[in-house]
Amino acid sequence: MDSELRRLERAARGAPDDRAAAWTFVRALGRAGERRRELAELCRLARGGDVDAGHAIAAASPWPRPHKVHGTRRARRAGLRAASDAIRITSAALPFGARLPELVATDTTAVLASEDGLAGLDTERLVLRWPADDPPRRPLEPRVTSYVRGAELLCVASELLARGAKLAVRSPETGERFEETVLPPLESAVAWGDVVIGRRADPDAGRPLVAFDAGDALGEVLWERVLPGWAFQAMAGGRLILVHRTGRLSALDVATGVSRWDSARSPVERRVSLLAADERDILVVESELDPRGSGTVARRRRMRLVDADAGVDRWSLPLGPILRDQPRVAMGADRLVWLRDDPLRQPAQSPLLVGVDRDDGSEAWRVELDPSVPGRSAALAVSDDVVTIAWHRRGWPLRETEAVLRILGFDLAGGDALFDVAERIGLEVDEQEPPSVIVVPLERALLALAAWPSATWVARLDAAAPES
């Protein structure tokens, strides 16, 4: 491939007026995954007056605009659900660093947790509805769990082995506290309806699971159980799902703490990690370890979809043996979407986006993505019938130090491409590490956020009619 690229480059350079030779070289760079060289060549052609090259650059990269709240820009291709011919993008800088894994949203407000507490973001105007407050006592690391319950926001803010946890019921729109109480120190917490369940940070008592009332009797203990050996927890279909260090799964009734099911113990050493959970199912990765191995490769690995109500497998799919290769998966109503990326792939190789039928695990469709998509770190989300992939990258034509938020959209039913947009991040941050990126589906729009410890960038995508 390198020799072929050199040959095509010599042909293009040897005949500067030969437009066909120049475009043959550009297309070959694209097929080889040489994105930076491809864009540089397009810039060279555009400077020479090639109109098509200018259009190609415009479609691939955003143009710089002033910082702070931006106006709107329209990108070609279909809308969020192929309902229109354009995407309207609005973006803004937020003056605090957000902890994005702890983000919940209503149709009008996104609640972000940061080192300075909680803040409510207006999802339409991209400004703060209410500011962060109640900063934790540093250097202790706060853990915040938020849960939207109808018109209320349930928040559990915990500091490890410190003052304890605050359980507050707020308004998502204004941040106003309707009720508040103090719980014992919790290491982690999850919420479901009127129940909050956490692991009490009390080694002398066996670090028990404790359920608290989040309704009329705010903070009252509903049940308490000592269950040693579990490592992760999640909510699924009114069940508290526990992943044990031995690779076993078990489920408790949220309201009573009574055991609902417990998977059988395995005669071989296993490692189980939780990928996702919803009302119906739990998705886990199970790895059978080789006691004589190095600890980096499993003897057998598979991805399992487990019925949350009964604890039985619906189906399983084989995975590669490398333990650090964790699948990136999002769950829709009828489809499970899998962003597959070989951890050993070469730069010119492409990750895959695969739609999997939730009923039987069969492959419904697959899309080969551009090699520039970081399949192991990109954010992945499913909302209704749209699959979204978002990631942060540095550089675009002639501006290698600038940062861009790239967002792709696909049809959940068939995998058809819906939109491909890139938005310049108008922030200057000192951090060397890349930001955390998350996608938040709304009812008729989409939020994409890139967060550093000191600042956050947010972009909103709406379907819009084409300009006349």
N, C-alpha and C positions, 0 to 999 in steps of 0.2 A: 504493500500500500504506500509506503514512504517513497519508493522509487517512482510509482505512478504519479504521486502528488508532485514530486520534483519535475517530472516530465511535463505535466500539465502547467506547472508554474512557469517553466521555461517557455512553453508555447504562448502563454498569455503575456509574458513580459517581452517576448521577441516580436510580438505584433500588437502594439498598444491600441491600434484602431480595430482590432478583431474582437468585436463584442461577443461573438459566439464562443471563442476560445476562453475569454475572461469568465463567462458564466459557466462554462464547463468546469473550470477550476473551482469556482465558488461552490457549485453543487457537489463536487468531489470532496471538498473540505467538510461540507455538511454531513455527507454520508460517513466520513471517517471520524466524526465527533470532534473535529477541530473547530470548536465554536469561536474561540477568540480570533483565530486566523481568518475564519469565514467572515466575521464582522469587520475585521480590519480590511479585508479585500473589498467588501461592500462599500466601506467608507472611501477607499481609493477610487472605485468606480463612480460613486456619487460625486466626489470632487471633480471628476472628469466630465460631469454632466449627464450621467446615466440616471434617468428618472426612476426606472424600476428598482435600481439599487437604493435610491432614497426611500422609496415606499417599503422595501424590505427592512431597512433599518428602523423605520417608524413603526412597523408592525412588531419588531423584535424588542424594542427598548422604549421606555418612557423618555420624555424630554424634561429637562430641569425646569422647575417652577419655584416660586418663592417658598420659604419655609412657613411653618405654622399651618393654619387651615388653608387647604387648597381649594381651588375651584374644581369643576368637574372636567373630566376628559373622557372621550368616547373611544372605545376599542372595537375593532371589527370582530366579526363572528357573532354567534347567537347570544341571546341573553342567558340569564341564570337557568332557564329551562326552555331555551329555543323559542321563547315567546316573542322575541323582538330581534332586531338586527344590531344591537349595540349594548355595551356595558357602560354604565355611568359610574365613575370612581371618584370618591371623595376621601381625602386622607388628612391626618392631623398628627401633631406631636403632643404627647401627654407628659407633664412635668414630674413624673415619678416612675420608678421601676416597678413593674408588676411581676407577681409570681403567677405565671399564666396557667399552670396546671390547676389552680384553685379558682377558676373563672366560671361563673354561672350567668345566664342571661334570660331576661324576659324579652318581649317584642320591642320594648322601648329602652331598657336599661341593662347594661352589663355590669356586674359587680366584680371588681378586681381586688385581690389581696396583695398588699405590698409590705415592705418593711415598716411603713408608716401607718399600717392599719388597713381599713377597707375604704373603697371609693366607688361611687356609682357613676358610670359613663353613659351619657345620652347617646344611644346608638344611631340616632338620626343626625344630630348636629355635631357629634364627636367632641363634645365638651363635657366636663365633669358636672354632674347634677348635684352631687354632694361630695365633699372632700374627705380624704383619709383622716382618721382620728384615732385616739387611743393607741399611740405607738407603744410597742412592747418594750420591756426593759432589756436593752442589749447587754451582753452579746448573746443572750439566749435566742434561739431560733423559734419564731412563732409558727404554729401550724393552724391554718384557718380552713374550716369546712363550711361551705355555704350551700344552701338548698332552697330553691324556690318552691313555696307551698301555696298555691293559689295566688292571692294578692299579697302574701307575706314572704319575707326573706328570713330564713332560719340560719343563724351564724353561730358556729362554735369556734372560738379562738383559744388556743391552748399554748402554754409555754412549758416545755419539758421540765419536769421536776422543779417547778417554780411556784408562782402564786396560785396556780390552778387554771381552770378553763372557764371562760365566760360563755354562757349560753344566752343569746339575745334574739328577740323577734323584732325585726325592723320592717320599715316600708322600703321596697326596692326603689321607689321613685324619689324619695326624699332622704332616706337614711335615718328617718326618725325611729327611735327605739320605743316600741310599744311595751315590751317587758324585758327584764334582764335578771339573771341569777348567776351565781358562781358555783361551779362544779369542782370536784377534786381534780388534781393534776391528771391529765390524760396524755397518753403517748400518741393516740390517733383517734379519729372519730368519723363516723358515717351517720347519715340521717335518712329516715324513711317515714313520710307522713308525720305523725305526732310522736315519733320515737327517735332519740339520738343514742347511739351505741358507741362506747369508747373503751379503750383498754386503760385501766387505771394504773398509773405509774407508782405502784406500791409493791416492791419485790417481796417484802415480808408477808404480804397477803397472797402471793402467787400471781400478781399482776392480772387480776380478774377482768373479764368482760362485764361491763355494767351498762344497763339500759336506763335512760332517763326519759321522763315525760317531757315532751315539748309542746303540750297542749295546755289545757286549763290548769293542771297542777305542774307548772313549769319547774323543772329541775328535780322532781320527785323520782326516787329510785323505783323502777318497775321490776327488775330482776337482776341477779348477779350470778355469774358462773366462773369457776376457775377451770380453764381448758389449756393445759400446757402444750407447747409444741407447735403452735400455729404461727405463721409468719405474715400472711396477708389477709385482708378482708375486703368484701365488696357486697353491695346490695343487688339482689336479682329477684324480681317477682315476689316481694314480701318475705324473702328469705335472706338471712345473713350468711353469706358463703365464706367459709374459712379454708385457706390453703395451708396445709400443715407441712412442716419441714421434712417429713418423711415422704412427701408426695401424695398424701391422702387429701381428699376433699370431703367436707362435711357442711351441713346446712342447719341453721337454727331458725325457729319461728321468731320473727322480729318482735312481736307483741309479748310473747311468753318466755322465750329462751329455750323452749323445748326442742330437742333434736328431731329433725325431719328426715334426714337421711345421712348416711356415712358410707363413703366408698370403701371397697375392700382393700385390705393391706396387700402390698405386693411383695413377693419373695425376693425381688431384686431391688437394688438401690435406685431410687427415682428422684428427679427434681421436677417440680411443677411450678410454673409461673403463670399468673393471671394476665390475660391480654385485654379482655373486654367483658362486659356483662350488661344485660338489659332485662326487661320484664320477663322474657321467656327463657333465655339461655345464658350460659357462661362459656367463654372461649378461653382455653388454656393451652399451653405448650407443655408436653410431657417428654422428659428426657431420661432414658435408661442409662445409668452411668456404668462405666467399666472400672471396677475397683483397681485394676492394674494399669489404667490409663493415666494420662497426664493431667486430667481435669479440664481440658479444653475441648475435647471431642467426646461425643456420646456414642454408645453402641447403637442406639436407635432413638429417633426423635419423631414426634408427630404432633399435629395440631388437632385438638379435640373440641367439638361443640357438645356441651353437656346440657341436658334438660334441667332447668333450675328447680322445677317442681318435683321431679322424681330422682334426679341424680344419675340418670343413665345417659350413655353416649348416643347422640343422634348420628354422628359420623366422625371420622378422623381422616386426616391427610398426612402423608409422609413429609418430613422436612430433612434438610441437610444435617450432617453430624456436628457442625460447629456450634458450640453452646452459646457463644456471644451473638449468633445470628438470630435475633429475635424478630419475628414477623411484625410488620406494621399493618394493622387491620382496623377497619371501621365496619360497624354493623348497621345495615338498613333493614326495613321490614321484610323484604323477600330476598335480598341479596346481602352477602358478606363481601367486602372489597378488600383485596390483599395487594399491598404494594411489595412486590417481590424484587429483591436486590441481592445478588451474590456478593458476600463480603470480600471475595477474591477477584471480582470482575475487573477487567482492564478498562481504561478510560474510554475506549471506543465502543465498549459493550453497553447495552441498554437495559435498564430495569424494566420490569413488567408490571402493569396494573391488571389484576385478574378479578373478574366478577364470579363469585361462587354462590350456587343455589343453596339457601339455608335449609331446605328440606332434606336434600340427599348429599350435599357436598360436591356435586358435579360442577364442572367449569362451564359457566354460561357464556363468557366472552373473555378475551384478553387483548390488551393494547400494549404495543411496544413504545416506550417513552423515549424522549431524547436522552442521550447519554449524560447530559449535564444535570439531569434530575437526581438529587441526592436521596436515593430511595431509602437509606438507612436513617436519615434525620429529618426528612420532609414531614410537615404536618398533613394529616389525612383526616377527612371528615365526610360524613354522609348526611344529607338532609333531604327527606322525601325522595325525590328521584334524581338528585344531583350529587356527584362525587367531586370533591374538591381536594387538590393538592397544593400546598403552599410552602415556599422555602425562601431563605435569605441567601443572597449571593453578592459578591463584590465585583464591581467593574461592569461597564458597558462600553460601547465604542468610544475610544480616545479618552475615557475617564476611568482609569483602572481602579482608583481609590474610592469611587462612589459606591453606595450600597443600594440594592434593588430588592423589592419584595415581589417574587414571581408567583402567579396564581394560575392554575389550570383547572378547568371544569369538564366533567364527562357525564354522559347520560347513564344513570344507574342500570336501566333496563338492558341496554345494548352496548354500552361502552363508547358511543359516538362522542366525538369532541364537541364541546359546547362553547368554550371560550379559553383564551390564552392571553393573559395581560401581565404587564410588569409595571410596577409603581416605584418611582424613586423615593428612597427614604431620606427625608429632609432633616436629618439629625447628624450632629457631630458628637461622637462618644469616644471616650478614651479607652474603653475596654477592648482588650485584644480578642477575647472569646466571642464567638458568634452569638446572636441573640436566641432566646427561645421563641419559637413560632407556633401559633395556634390558630385554628380556624373555628369560628363560632357561627353556625347556621342560624339565621333568623327566619321569620315566617315568609318574607318576600325579598330577603336580601342576605348578604353574607358579610361577616367581619373577619378580617385577617389582621393579626397583631404580631409585631416583633418587639420583644422586650429585653432590654439590658437592665442591670441593677440600678442604673441611674435614670433611665428614660424609657419610654414606650412609644412605638409608632403604630398607628391604627389606620387601616384602610377599609372603606365600606364599598361593596359592589352591589349595584342595583341594575335590574333590567330596564332599558330605556328605549324609546322609539328612536329610529334614526333621524338625524338632523335633516331638515328639508333644505 
